Amino acid sequence: MNSKQIALAAALLALVFLAHAAGRFTQIGGAQFAPSIAIYMLAAYLLATQTNVAEKIGIAILVGILTMIATSSPFPPANIPSHGGSFLLAAFMAQPFIKKRGDVPILFHIFAAVVVVVVSWTLFALFTWIGLTGTGFTQKQFTRFDINFGTGFIAWWLFGWIGVGIPTLLITIIVTPILYKLVKPVLVRQGMI
């Protein structure tokens, strides 16, 4: 990466941090969304062909650490594998399209957003569950929108998917391509990508 690409990566990482911290306030009627996923998918698209594997892994680790620091979740370390891993997944999925077409087709983005959000939530749910094993968390009843999902890992996964996963998926499907179309031409003119 050259200095402009490093500056771009740093700016995008700062936005990921701010967007994840904003997740504390993006709660509407019992639903919450994680706007950081839309931002790190944007970062993955912009940096996919600008970075080698080691650089992608470094950025993924930073995404994980920054989301861990910014989180209000019950087990913050779960953010490292869930968000860091999902950044990598998005970057590696997008790279062939960007190399071939120079762009991310909207149908691919919708597919990638579904995959990334499902993987991110599943990893987050799993590592949170493991991290909180032995606490009252794993014995609690999970209820959202007057639906009692019961107890256990599947109930926890469904509880979070309904309340966080689906709203996050919708935001990511809408926001990421808009930002990509707005930001990419500017970055190309500036020689940053």
Backbone bond lengths (Angstrom), bond angles and torsions (degrees), N, CA, C in turn:
res aa  C-N    CA-C-N  psi(-1)  N-CA   C-N-CA  omega(-1)  CA-C   N-CA-C  phi
1 M - - - 1.450 - - 1.529 109.22 -
2 N 1.318 115.20 139.07 1.457 118.68 175.29 1.535 109.22 -88.68
3 S 1.321 116.45 178.71 1.471 120.09 -174.56 1.531 112.20 -63.81
4 K 1.337 117.91 -35.73 1.461 120.43 178.32 1.529 110.97 -66.38
5 Q 1.319 116.51 -39.70 1.462 120.28 178.96 1.530 111.05 -69.13
6 I 1.322 116.61 -35.35 1.474 120.33 176.12 1.532 109.45 -64.85
7 A 1.327 116.46 -42.61 1.476 120.43 178.11 1.526 110.42 -63.26
8 L 1.327 117.39 -40.77 1.456 121.67 178.09 1.526 110.25 -63.22
9 A 1.327 116.40 -46.60 1.469 120.32 179.26 1.527 110.56 -60.26
10 A 1.332 117.09 -42.74 1.472 121.03 179.59 1.528 110.74 -62.99
11 A 1.334 117.03 -43.30 1.466 120.40 179.10 1.529 110.95 -63.74
12 L 1.327 116.61 -42.00 1.464 120.20 179.20 1.529 111.09 -66.54
13 L 1.327 117.03 -38.56 1.466 120.53 177.20 1.531 110.64 -64.19
14 A 1.320 117.04 -39.09 1.472 120.15 176.94 1.527 110.17 -62.85
15 L 1.327 116.84 -39.64 1.469 120.45 177.57 1.528 111.63 -66.39
16 V 1.338 116.66 -37.98 1.472 120.25 176.50 1.527 109.25 -59.79
17 F 1.343 116.07 -46.63 1.466 120.65 -179.99 1.529 110.69 -59.15
18 L 1.331 116.69 -49.90 1.471 120.92 -178.36 1.529 111.14 -63.52
19 A 1.326 116.70 -40.70 1.466 120.05 179.77 1.525 111.16 -66.24
20 H 1.334 116.87 -37.69 1.466 118.94 179.19 1.524 110.59 -70.63
21 A 1.310 116.68 -39.29 1.473 119.88 176.37 1.527 110.04 -63.45
22 A 1.322 117.22 -35.54 1.467 121.28 178.50 1.522 111.61 -65.64
23 G 1.344 116.53 -21.32 1.458 120.94 178.07 1.522 112.79 -57.40
24 R 1.317 116.80 -22.99 1.467 120.15 176.80 1.522 111.37 -65.86
25 F 1.330 115.88 -24.62 1.459 120.87 -174.54 1.526 113.28 -109.66
26 T 1.329 116.93 -2.77 1.468 120.54 -177.65 1.520 110.38 -94.69
27 Q 1.305 116.37 52.20 1.459 121.88 179.26 1.527 108.15 -110.52
28 I 1.322 114.50 124.34 1.455 120.21 -177.61 1.525 107.75 -130.78
29 G 1.307 117.19 112.34 1.456 121.51 175.99 1.511 114.89 58.23
30 G 1.308 117.91 33.61 1.461 120.93 179.65 1.515 113.47 94.29
31 A 1.314 117.52 -9.88 1.462 121.44 176.63 1.524 108.41 -99.84
32 Q 1.298 115.29 149.61 1.460 120.82 178.32 1.520 107.36 -137.78
33 F 1.317 117.07 143.97 1.458 118.17 174.41 1.518 110.04 -122.67
34 A 1.316 114.45 155.23 1.462 121.86 -179.34 1.528 108.25 -106.32
35 P 1.334 118.30 91.36 1.462 120.06 -177.87 1.532 112.97 -65.11
36 S 1.326 116.99 -15.74 1.468 119.84 179.33 1.522 111.92 -61.49
37 I 1.328 118.28 -30.74 1.461 120.04 -179.77 1.527 110.11 -65.46
38 A 1.329 117.24 -41.34 1.467 119.91 176.94 1.521 110.60 -60.28
39 I 1.334 116.78 -37.87 1.464 120.73 -178.48 1.524 111.00 -73.68
40 Y 1.334 118.52 -44.01 1.468 116.36 -179.07 1.525 112.62 -74.83
41 M 1.328 117.60 -20.45 1.472 117.90 169.80 1.529 109.74 -69.72
42 L 1.325 117.31 -39.67 1.461 120.94 174.25 1.530 109.72 -58.66
43 A 1.330 116.97 -46.52 1.464 121.31 178.65 1.526 110.66 -60.05
44 A 1.329 116.41 -41.72 1.469 120.14 179.57 1.521 110.61 -61.83
45 Y 1.330 116.72 -42.73 1.462 120.30 179.61 1.529 111.54 -65.37
46 L 1.329 115.98 -42.94 1.466 119.69 -177.13 1.525 112.43 -71.87
47 L 1.322 117.01 -31.99 1.465 120.64 -174.66 1.528 114.14 -102.66
48 A 1.328 118.04 -3.96 1.468 121.59 -173.85 1.520 113.05 -53.84
49 T 1.322 117.09 -45.97 1.471 119.47 -177.27 1.528 112.07 -96.47
50 Q 1.324 116.79 -1.82 1.464 120.95 -178.58 1.528 112.30 -95.60
51 T 1.321 117.04 -7.43 1.462 121.48 -173.46 1.522 110.80 -127.82
52 N 1.330 114.81 150.11 1.463 118.98 173.23 1.526 108.87 -89.38
53 V 1.322 116.84 179.68 1.471 120.53 -175.94 1.526 111.59 -60.29
54 A 1.326 117.89 -44.88 1.470 120.78 -179.15 1.528 110.94 -62.04
55 E 1.328 117.05 -40.38 1.470 120.30 178.72 1.527 111.25 -67.07
56 K 1.332 116.53 -39.76 1.468 119.78 176.56 1.527 110.23 -61.38
57 I 1.323 117.21 -43.24 1.461 121.05 179.07 1.524 110.32 -63.24
58 G 1.334 117.57 -42.28 1.464 120.95 177.10 1.516 112.21 -60.14
59 I 1.332 116.37 -44.38 1.468 120.33 178.07 1.529 109.59 -64.58
60 A 1.322 117.17 -40.81 1.471 120.58 179.45 1.526 110.95 -60.79
61 I 1.311 116.88 -42.45 1.470 120.16 178.76 1.528 109.81 -62.61
62 L 1.337 116.28 -42.35 1.468 119.51 178.34 1.530 111.78 -65.51
63 V 1.334 117.45 -39.57 1.474 120.52 175.42 1.526 109.18 -57.75
64 G 1.336 116.40 -46.29 1.463 120.48 179.84 1.514 112.83 -62.06
65 I 1.317 116.91 -45.54 1.474 120.92 -179.10 1.527 110.85 -66.05
66 L 1.323 116.73 -44.35 1.477 119.86 -178.94 1.521 111.87 -65.23
67 T 1.329 117.51 -40.03 1.467 118.76 177.92 1.529 110.61 -70.35
68 M 1.318 117.71 -31.08 1.466 121.12 176.08 1.525 109.99 -64.69
69 I 1.322 116.81 -43.92 1.467 120.83 -179.40 1.531 110.95 -67.15
70 A 1.319 116.66 -37.53 1.470 121.13 -174.57 1.525 113.96 -84.21
71 T 1.306 117.83 -8.40 1.464 120.51 -169.64 1.524 114.45 -77.52
72 S 1.324 114.44 158.93 1.463 121.35 169.85 1.529 109.26 -115.22
73 S 1.324 116.38 15.70 1.468 120.69 -176.23 1.530 111.55 -73.59
74 P 1.336 116.73 160.53 1.466 119.89 -175.99 1.530 114.50 -70.30
75 F 1.331 118.12 -20.70 1.469 121.63 178.45 1.524 108.65 -137.01
76 P 1.338 117.77 83.57 1.474 122.20 -173.44 1.534 116.22 -51.65
77 P 1.351 121.04 -38.32 1.470 118.48 -178.67 1.529 114.85 -59.89
78 A 1.333 117.87 -18.41 1.469 120.26 178.39 1.530 111.56 -62.82
79 N 1.327 117.21 -19.87 1.465 120.86 178.96 1.525 112.70 -67.75
80 I 1.317 117.36 -28.36 1.474 119.38 -176.55 1.525 110.93 -64.11
81 P 1.344 119.68 -56.18 1.468 117.21 179.13 1.527 113.07 -70.53
82 S 1.347 117.22 -34.55 1.465 117.78 -175.29 1.526 112.10 -71.42
83 H 1.313 117.75 -50.50 1.463 119.24 -177.27 1.525 112.71 -83.95
84 G 1.328 116.41 -39.15 1.467 118.57 176.01 1.522 111.56 -62.31
85 G 1.327 115.56 -46.19 1.473 120.13 178.81 1.518 112.16 -64.15
86 S 1.316 116.47 -37.52 1.464 119.82 -179.35 1.520 112.28 -71.69
87 F 1.340 117.29 -32.82 1.472 119.36 172.90 1.531 109.41 -60.36
88 L 1.341 116.16 -47.31 1.472 119.90 179.13 1.525 110.96 -59.22
89 L 1.310 116.08 -45.62 1.460 120.81 179.45 1.526 110.51 -57.52
90 A 1.318 117.47 -47.63 1.469 121.18 179.74 1.527 111.24 -61.56
91 A 1.333 116.89 -43.49 1.474 120.39 -178.74 1.521 111.49 -64.45
92 F 1.332 116.69 -45.55 1.468 119.57 -178.40 1.529 111.73 -70.77
93 M 1.336 117.50 -32.26 1.468 119.81 176.45 1.525 110.93 -68.95
94 A 1.315 117.89 -40.05 1.464 121.72 -175.53 1.521 113.40 -78.40
95 Q 1.311 117.45 -28.88 1.470 121.61 -172.47 1.535 114.01 -51.65
96 P 1.337 120.12 -47.92 1.479 118.13 -179.34 1.532 113.11 -62.85
97 F 1.335 117.68 -37.64 1.466 120.44 179.13 1.518 110.85 -65.75
98 I 1.323 115.97 -43.22 1.460 119.73 -177.51 1.521 110.39 -68.17
99 K 1.341 116.97 -40.23 1.477 119.45 177.54 1.524 111.40 -62.51
100 K 1.334 116.32 -41.49 1.465 120.53 -175.54 1.525 112.74 -80.52
101 R 1.338 116.73 -44.70 1.465 121.11 -173.09 1.517 113.87 -104.96
102 G 1.322 116.68 -19.63 1.453 120.64 -174.69 1.517 112.71 77.46
103 D 1.334 116.11 9.47 1.455 120.66 -174.16 1.524 109.45 -153.86
104 V 1.320 115.62 170.28 1.464 122.16 176.59 1.529 107.03 -112.23
105 P 1.339 117.61 109.76 1.462 119.37 179.24 1.533 111.09 -63.83
106 I 1.319 117.37 147.48 1.461 121.36 -175.31 1.527 111.85 -63.05
107 L 1.323 118.46 -39.05 1.468 119.20 179.17 1.524 111.03 -65.58
108 F 1.332 116.15 -38.05 1.463 118.16 174.88 1.520 109.93 -63.41
109 H 1.325 117.39 -43.02 1.465 120.25 -179.23 1.528 110.77 -59.27
110 I 1.313 117.44 -43.69 1.464 119.95 179.60 1.521 109.83 -60.99
111 F 1.333 116.86 -46.75 1.461 121.02 177.73 1.524 110.74 -60.62
112 A 1.337 116.74 -47.37 1.473 120.96 -179.02 1.520 111.01 -62.50
113 A 1.327 117.64 -40.35 1.462 120.76 179.60 1.523 110.59 -62.36
114 V 1.329 117.23 -43.04 1.468 120.67 178.02 1.524 109.75 -60.37
115 V 1.326 116.51 -50.01 1.469 120.40 -178.65 1.527 110.77 -61.21
116 V 1.318 117.16 -48.74 1.468 121.53 -176.64 1.527 111.42 -62.78
117 V 1.315 117.72 -45.22 1.469 119.77 -178.06 1.532 110.83 -68.68
118 V 1.333 117.93 -40.38 1.471 119.85 177.45 1.525 110.13 -63.70
119 V 1.313 117.88 -46.14 1.471 120.98 179.51 1.530 110.10 -63.75
120 S 1.325 116.83 -45.72 1.458 120.21 -179.18 1.525 111.06 -59.33
121 W 1.343 116.78 -49.67 1.458 119.25 -179.24 1.531 111.19 -63.96
122 T 1.325 117.28 -41.17 1.464 120.26 -178.37 1.523 110.45 -63.89
123 L 1.332 117.42 -45.33 1.473 119.80 177.89 1.522 110.87 -64.08
124 F 1.330 116.33 -42.92 1.468 119.55 179.21 1.532 110.24 -61.74
125 A 1.321 116.88 -47.01 1.466 120.92 -179.65 1.528 110.71 -61.30
126 L 1.323 117.17 -44.58 1.462 121.32 -178.95 1.522 111.99 -63.59
127 F 1.322 117.34 -50.22 1.470 119.91 -177.63 1.532 111.78 -69.83
128 T 1.326 117.37 -31.08 1.464 119.53 174.30 1.526 109.57 -66.79
129 W 1.314 116.24 -44.17 1.462 121.00 -179.88 1.531 110.54 -60.56
130 I 1.319 116.00 -47.25 1.470 120.17 178.99 1.528 110.25 -63.46
131 G 1.323 116.35 -44.41 1.462 120.90 -178.13 1.512 113.82 -65.28
132 L 1.331 116.76 -27.80 1.466 120.32 -178.09 1.534 113.17 -104.56
133 T 1.337 115.92 8.16 1.465 119.60 176.16 1.526 108.85 -59.25
134 G 1.331 114.97 135.61 1.460 119.66 -177.83 1.518 112.82 93.51
135 T 1.324 116.56 -3.58 1.469 120.45 176.20 1.526 107.81 -106.47
136 G 1.291 117.09 174.00 1.460 121.36 177.80 1.519 113.24 -65.98
137 F 1.320 116.79 -18.31 1.463 121.57 -178.32 1.523 111.76 -56.12
138 T 1.320 117.18 -43.60 1.468 120.49 -174.96 1.528 113.02 -76.28
139 Q 1.321 117.64 -7.59 1.465 120.67 177.71 1.528 112.65 -106.09
140 K 1.323 117.21 -4.14 1.470 118.88 -172.89 1.524 112.13 -77.75
141 Q 1.318 114.39 159.62 1.464 122.60 173.53 1.529 107.38 -84.57
142 F 1.294 117.27 131.85 1.455 121.39 -179.79 1.527 109.20 -102.10
143 T 1.330 115.63 113.68 1.460 121.91 -177.56 1.523 109.17 -129.11
144 R 1.324 115.29 132.95 1.467 121.10 176.22 1.524 108.17 -148.73
145 F 1.324 116.52 139.08 1.465 122.67 -178.92 1.531 111.28 54.77
146 D 1.327 115.94 39.26 1.475 122.99 -179.23 1.534 113.48 62.21
147 I 1.315 116.50 19.39 1.466 120.79 174.72 1.525 107.26 -108.92
148 N 1.320 116.18 122.49 1.457 120.56 177.29 1.526 107.84 -93.15
149 F 1.315 115.32 113.28 1.462 120.35 179.92 1.524 112.19 -84.82
150 G 1.320 117.25 -8.53 1.457 121.59 179.48 1.517 111.69 92.28
151 T 1.329 114.94 -151.73 1.466 121.19 179.97 1.519 109.10 -118.96
152 G 1.304 115.52 168.95 1.467 120.87 177.12 1.520 112.79 98.31
153 F 1.323 114.23 172.71 1.455 120.59 -175.12 1.531 112.60 -62.94
154 I 1.333 118.32 -43.82 1.470 120.51 -179.06 1.530 110.18 -62.03
155 A 1.338 116.92 -40.64 1.465 120.36 177.07 1.529 110.48 -61.86
156 W 1.335 116.93 -42.76 1.471 122.05 177.49 1.521 110.25 -62.13
157 W 1.339 117.15 -44.39 1.455 120.81 -179.34 1.532 109.98 -61.71
158 L 1.342 117.50 -48.52 1.467 121.31 -179.47 1.524 112.14 -63.67
159 F 1.335 116.40 -43.34 1.458 122.57 177.38 1.536 110.07 -53.43
160 G 1.318 116.16 -48.98 1.461 120.65 -179.50 1.516 113.15 -72.98
161 W 1.322 117.53 -36.87 1.457 120.29 -179.10 1.524 110.57 -64.24
162 I 1.337 115.96 -43.92 1.464 120.17 179.49 1.533 110.81 -66.30
163 G 1.318 117.06 -42.90 1.462 120.50 -173.11 1.505 115.89 -88.47
164 V 1.345 117.29 -26.40 1.468 120.50 -176.94 1.532 111.17 -122.48
165 G 1.322 117.08 -45.71 1.460 121.11 -175.02 1.512 114.02 -61.20
166 I 1.324 116.74 -51.40 1.468 119.52 -177.38 1.533 111.59 -65.96
167 P 1.353 119.65 -47.48 1.476 117.83 176.36 1.534 112.76 -59.49
168 T 1.337 116.86 -38.60 1.466 120.47 178.37 1.520 110.79 -64.54
169 L 1.319 116.71 -41.82 1.462 121.00 178.53 1.529 110.64 -60.20
170 L 1.320 117.33 -45.79 1.465 120.34 -179.47 1.524 111.65 -62.77
171 I 1.323 117.05 -44.07 1.470 120.80 178.39 1.529 110.16 -62.54
172 T 1.324 116.63 -43.21 1.466 120.97 -178.18 1.524 111.50 -65.41
173 I 1.314 116.86 -42.09 1.470 120.33 179.01 1.528 110.56 -61.54
174 I 1.318 117.18 -37.40 1.471 121.04 -176.53 1.527 112.66 -84.16
175 V 1.328 117.20 -49.48 1.466 121.45 -169.52 1.530 113.61 -76.05
176 T 1.331 117.83 -43.72 1.467 120.12 -173.58 1.532 112.97 -58.71
177 P 1.345 120.29 -49.53 1.472 117.62 -179.41 1.523 113.64 -65.97
178 I 1.333 116.89 -31.11 1.470 119.45 177.18 1.526 109.73 -65.19
179 L 1.335 116.12 -48.81 1.469 119.89 178.79 1.528 111.27 -61.95
180 Y 1.323 116.28 -40.93 1.474 121.00 -179.59 1.527 110.76 -60.32
181 K 1.334 116.10 -45.74 1.476 120.09 -179.53 1.528 111.68 -67.35
182 L 1.317 117.47 -31.82 1.466 121.09 179.40 1.529 112.52 -78.00
183 V 1.332 116.46 -42.14 1.461 121.71 -170.57 1.527 112.99 -85.93
184 K 1.321 117.72 -38.23 1.468 120.09 -173.86 1.531 113.41 -56.90
185 P 1.341 120.33 -48.59 1.472 119.02 -179.76 1.532 113.08 -59.37
186 V 1.313 116.29 -37.57 1.480 120.24 178.84 1.524 110.05 -64.94
187 L 1.318 116.31 -43.89 1.470 119.89 -179.12 1.520 111.72 -67.46
188 V 1.336 116.99 -35.30 1.458 120.30 176.70 1.527 109.86 -65.64
189 R 1.338 117.68 -43.78 1.479 120.95 178.35 1.519 111.81 -62.15
190 Q 1.324 115.91 -34.45 1.468 120.69 -179.40 1.534 112.60 -81.72
191 G 1.340 116.99 -4.94 1.463 121.06 -179.29 1.520 113.82 73.94
192 M 1.335 116.07 22.26 1.473 119.45 -178.25 1.520 111.48 -88.11
193 I 1.340 116.39 -23.51 1.468 120.43 173.36 1.522 108.78 -137.55
